[in-house]
């Protein structure tokens, strides 16, 4: 018994240290985004695409970022799995404007479930009511929140409790809820940018401004190197998620730096030109909506279609844009980071992910006990870490 207790304590302590490290990394990315909201918008636009594809893949469906563009641009709509592509596009739109499940839970859950919908599969076809996403299950999930929880831990509590209360009806909704709660907790102390008005994206999620403050991406975290099951209510599942988040956020510190560098060059490109030049306006349009056609750009900044095409050609020459459709008509241009994801197939194809740890029909008492035990261990470890840090601070 002593050995088991010691192993549990060590695992909980490691989980607490992982969580503290993740919160520090996330706070750094959040600070970059608050200091320059356009940088946050560019970074989250790219991450929403990557996270949506990873989340669909975790449900055992084959999809890549490159499968999405033909569904938006037309001409090759049959490429890839139709259901997977549509699910990913819906999830991108949900992640870019998830609402606030803490302040307005009904509205947020309606938005998430409407955008994401249900996923056909044996785990979801057992009468769990996945089409509606079980919005009534959010009440006990929100009741699990604690005022002093940092954003990632708050997101873990809500998504784990919601997963249990909904009978694991739709894991993609659970992960989207994780991100929505984390973003809502960060927005509780708004920075200089504040919330932005939601705008409908004519390119089905690949463009348009982001109205969200999330930083942690759970599906990407569980897809680092190999697929790990999404199981927010188990000790192993929490440990896997925290380990993956640490890896992903460590890499994304550099990516948001690239977004800031792009913005620096974009803002400088119009300087020194004659007073009637609209190049700076065109670059700013792509900062707000990082994927546009010439017609959409013309409408945004009030120039002729020919003028928009000339401005785009100039931005391409500056290395600020890439043409991603690779054709003569109905072309689409994007900022480089998003272009790399949309126009290139990933190195490995999405494979079937592991089955969920607990499926609908499992013993609810056992699931509730496992959920309670997982968070009790993490809370205890965090308490020990707080006490240690407090003693060091006083010393």
Secondary structure, DSSP 8 states (H G I E B T S, - for coil): -HHHHHHHHHHHHHHHHHHHHHHHHHHHHHHHHHH-HHHHHHHHHHHHHHHHHHHHHHTT----THHHHHHHH-S-TTSS-HHHHHHHHHHHHHHHT---TTTSHHHHHHHHHHHH----STTT-SSS-TTTTTGGGHHHHHHT--TT--HHHHHHHHHHHHHHHTTS--HHHHHHHHHHHHHHHHHTT--SS--------TTTTSSS---------HHHHTTSSS-----TTSHHHHHHHHHHHHHHHHHHHHHHHHHHHHHHHHHHTTTTS-TT--HHHHHHHHHHSSEE-HHHHHHHHT--HHHHHHHHHHHHHTTS-EE-S-SSSS--EE-HHHHHHHSS--SS--------SS-TTS-HHHHHHHHHHHHHHHHHHHHHHHHHHHHHHH-
